[in-house]
Amino acid sequence: MAWSCGLTPKRPTWNERDRLIVSKGHGAAVLYAVLAERGFFPVGELMTYGQDGSPFTGHVSHHVPGVELSTGSLGHGLPVGCGLALAARRDRALYRTYVILSDGELDEGSNWEAILFAGHHQLSRLTALVDYNKIQSFGSVKEVLDLEPLADKWRAFGWTVLEVDGHDHAGIAAALRADHLGRPKVLLAHTIKGKGVACMEGKLAWHYQAARPAPARPGPG
């Protein structure tokens, strides 16, 4: 998906737009909501989310207006982002490329090839954001495949690394504005899955569990 403050539904392929790739494509619902609010399609269409025949699938789909790349097959977004950032350099374009990743997704070797590639080519207009909630589908990240020392690994591959509170929007914005120091930049955003919802917060099942409607109350009499 690609958008920036200058992007409108009337010019979705504007060449100077910043590129945003939601590599953790299972975070599709919030992306669709943002696109609807920006006028890419009527908000009411979101009510078809997840229904047969709807373009609003559980993983980001390029059939949705405003989305350029289907994602959700983990490990593909950052390699594509590297290609976009390298193309921008060669075209002397000023747009930036942002890629949102999950921590479990970093189990994929394709990401580490891309991390190495970006550092080697000093793709300073590339920013990665890692949702570091430390839970993946079938266990904690530490149990399934421990990533630590994660910050040191990115630094060793030639990236500028910033660790932030992933629930602090102002802090994230400030980190995004921080100097890349001539290198690609990654924000390791420490988050708590389901934060603020007591039945969900920090619980593994809510990595993939769908909410169920409350049972109907019996009528009078």
Beta strands, then each sheet from edge to edge (+ up, - down):
strand 1: 19-22
strand 2: 97-102
strand 3: 126-132
strand 4: 135-136
strand 5: 139-140
strand 6: 160-165
strand 7: 185-190
sheet 1: 1+ 2+ 3+ 7+ 6+
sheet 2: 4+ 5-
end
